[in-house]
C-alpha cells in the first residue's frame, strides 16, 4: 500500500514534535517520525495500538518500513542528504548513503529502493544496495512526488514528467526502461499511487478537483472522479484498497472521499436498479456523440463513501486496510492522532468512527519545549559520489552467518561481507537483509 508523508516532503522544522507518518506497503504498520525519534506501530487491532519499536534519532522527516520486515529507512533533518538503513529488531545499521542534495522521498519494495531528490532519482537493488540507475535532470520536483508499485511480478516507478503539466512517467525499475508517458492532467501533479497488483495508477493534480485512474502499463484512462467543482484543494494522500476496488483521497479540507472503481456494465447483478444507475447508463450512451469535454464531465462519479474530520487544513495520510476481518479507513493526522473508521463496502455513505488513538505519549509531551537545532554526530564514511566511484571490493574472508527474524543461522548459509554483492545474496527469507559494509580499496 502506497504511503504518503503527513509531515511534508523535506526537513521542515516548523512543527516541534511531528515530522512524518507513513503506512507500510500492506498497511499492517504505521511509522511515525517526530522531533525526538521515530516509532513503529502494529495495526492488527482497532482498539489497541502496539508500539513495536522506538528510536531516539532526532528530527526524523522520512521513515519507511519494508512490509513487516525488520528493515527501516530513516532520514533526519539534521543530515537531510543521508539515508540510514537499519535492522531495527537487532538495533544495527545495515548501511548509509549520502546524496548530492536533500532527500525528499524514499520508496521501497522487495526488489528496489528508490531515492528521490528535487531533480534526480536513484534506483538501488534493495538486496545489496547496488546503484542500478540514476535518472538525472528530471523535471523539478520540490515535493519529491513519486510512487513505487509493491507487487512481486513488477516494479514500476511513477514520477512527474513535467513541472508545468500533469504528465506522468511510468518507469520499469527491473528492465530500467521507460514504460509509458501519460498526459494525466493539465496542471502539475500533486499525488500518485499504484494499486497492489500494479495494473492501475491513480493521479491528482494541484487543482485537486479531478482524480484519474489509468491502466498500467498501457496508460489508458479507466476512471475519472470529481471530488469538487467550486474550489481547488491540495490533495495530500491517494491510496487504493488492498483489493483495488476502492480509492481513498484526502486533502486540506475536512472531507475524505472514498471512490468505488466499478465501471457501469450490463450485468443486473452488478448494478442496482436505481436512479443513479439509470442516469449513469444514459450518460454513458450519450458520451458516444457528445463533445469530449462534456462526455468526460458526465462520466465522472461521486464519492462512494466519505469521512468528515473534526477540523480542516490538517496534514494527514490515509490508507484502506482490513483489520480484524473488516474494511477500515485509517487517518493519521499532523496533530499526532490516528483515527480508525468502519467502511461499509455495500452501502458506503458516511463512515463511522471506530476508535481514536493518540500517537504521542507523556514522554513526547514533556519534550515539546526542547530547543531546536538538535544535531547527531556525523558518521565517517564515503559520500554517495565517492561510493559510486569506488571499484568493486576484492573478496574478503570474513563472513556473516545468514539470519532470520529470530536471529538464528539457517543451515550454515553465509553472506559474503563486501560492499556490493556480485551475485544473488543468500537470505533466509525475502524479508531479511544482510549488513552492507563500506570498504575502501
Secondary structure, DSSP 8 states (H G I E B T S, - for coil): -----SS-SS---SSSSEEEEEE-TTSSEEEEEESS-EEEEE-S-SS--EEEEEE--SSEEEEEE-TTSSEEEEEEGGGTTEEEEEETTTTEEEEEEE-SS---EEEE-SSEEEEE-SSEEEEEETTTTEEEEEEES----TT--EEE---SS--EEEEES-SSSEEEEEEETTTTEEEEEEEEESS-EEEEEE-TTSSEEEEEETT-SEEEEEETTT--EEEEEES-SSS---EEEEEE-TTSSEEEEEESSSEEEEEE-----S-TTTS-SSHHHHHHHHHHHHTTTS-HHHHHHHT-B--SEEEE-SSSS--EEEEEEEETTEEEEEEEETTSEEEEEE--TTT-EE-EEEEEEE---HHHHHGGG--S-----------HHHHHHS------S-EEE---TTS---TT-EEE-SSS-SS----SSTT----------
